[in-house]
Amino acid sequence: MSCVQQTDILDPTYVPAELKGQDYLDNYTTPVIMFHYVSIDDESNSASGWMISNTGEVHQYQSSDVPFVLEGQQASISLIKRVLESSTVRDEKVDLVEMVEQYRKTHKIDREKLDITPSKGAASTSYFLAYDLDYNGQCEDGTCPGVEPSKTKVSQFIVKVEGNFIGKNSSIQAEQITSWLEDLKSGF
């Protein structure tokens, strides 16, 4: 018979098991949208793309205008919800273990490693984006005990852009997220 003694619980070398997939989502607050791909037709200023929700659903959308401010470091939760309401949920879902693994990298993305330069001649510009909770500047490392996340915005990270602007975030976390999003895009 095995039992846990009080001294085991107080052991400073104790490392809790890392939660994955649904277990992580059941125990932690996450943004309603975790990842986003959008392609903007530069002539008509229309947008199409897909978003991955915190349930692993893929929401596909088309819009006659660009409903997002893509250059900013935050995105409006109300805007995201409005696009979600007009989107179509695809039949396939994203693997939750993989999604959480990628999501846990977002708060480690170094914004200073984003390098974007203008490039002319493309008919559209595409953005690969990651989202995290926004703590109104009160938390920098992604662990914010006792601090409530913003109810109106999420942190937005451009991990790659291609088209009339070309660039990427060269932090290892952003490159890993980009690779995963590109693999998903090729399957959609």
Secondary structure by P-SEA (a helix, b strand, c coil): ccccccccccccccccccccaaaaaacccccccccbbbbbccccccccbbbbccccbbbbbcccccccccccccccaaaaaaaaaacccccccccaaaaaaaaaaccccccccbbbbbbccccbbbbbbcccccccccccccccccccccccbbbbbbccccccbbbbcccaaaaaaaaaaaaaaaac
